[in-house]
């Protein structure tokens, strides 16, 4: 069986750097930090008082108030990103086979804000169960996929992927596979997250996972820097239209890039820590390269998971160094989380968009906030620190890894007829 080609024909984004793809890319290109003090709730008693929040977002711009109240914030973000993506794709839903158009959407946590508010309400009611009838359908992490499918009438494959921070990379990989195996023509994919809440910040504080650099939030996300002290929590959504190549060409779609490989692995090592030698990360990249049928020396750029955590930021460069050898010095390696923060279940999708735009624009955004080299980090990896570079990119890898040892690498290629 000959596999179908899969291309990206539409993009949408709600991010800490802006609520459109163009604003997101402008922020990345200029090295802008999306971090600031939290506005969603009072942080007086919290160790961390900042995050990369979405700014200037009003769900009423995307839906009516009645519908809005039935959804958690993570769904609001998702529907808004998909709306931009649908417009960008130029697809006419009246002219496609909706039985072969699907939605695979991710969230690592789902409706955390809804869960929190309902639990607090129950406590205040002194045990009287006065729950909203929308509590469960607002909270569950698959409901965004359901809402997207309902809104656009897509009746093909429809489900959610949940693999912590790798969730939306897994959603992209699944969508890619459904299309290339001939099971679908069009897939809406991506992810959304809205975990900047009391429970989100408090829970990650309890794990010592997020930065506490309250004196300087803008520089708190420091991937691969010696003085990194944890990731910065982000929120938002990213949407991609994946389409079978012939289907896209037949309707005259613009094409951002082609997806040519995906590698998925498990560390089988620890609940939250990566394999210390980056074994699972290395195999995910290796499998993606094998899947694409290319040589590792053909890869030009890697957008790393690069979260700004003490352990993770050592393991991933080690994996890159081991897999690519001397070629690691020729790669352009960055972490856009230095600007967006960590969008958890939406991270894989927003970083896949960054890779697609890097390919399209021949530009690699920087890893900002790098002040001091860490001698424990592989020295032969070519990191792009503090200033972006122009670079012709034919192949790029987007890496995303999650708690539980989930690893996903998506391999993108410059579009060629």
Buried (B, 14 or more C-beta within 10 A) or exposed (E): EEEBBBBBBBBBBBBBBBBBBEBBBEBBBEBBBBBBEBEBBEBEEBBBBBBBBBEEBEBEEBBEEEBBEBBBBBBBBBBBBBBBBBEBBEBEEEEBEBEBBBBBBBBBBBBBBBBBBBEEBBEEEEEEEEEBEBBBBBBBBBBBBBBBBEBBEBBBBBBBBBBBBBBBBBBBBBBBBBBBEEBBBBBBBBBBBBBBBBBBBBBBBEEEBBBBBBEEBBBBBBBBBEEBBBBBBBBBBBBBBBBBBEBBBEBEBBBBBBBBBBBBBBBEEEEBBBBEBBBBBBBBBBBBBBBBEBEBBEBBBBBBBBBBBEEBBBBBBBBBBBBBEEBBEEBBBBBBBBBBBBBBBBBBBBBBBBBBBBBBEEBBBBBBBBEEEBEEBBEBBBBBBEEBBEBEBBBBBBBBBBBBBBBBBBBBBBBEE
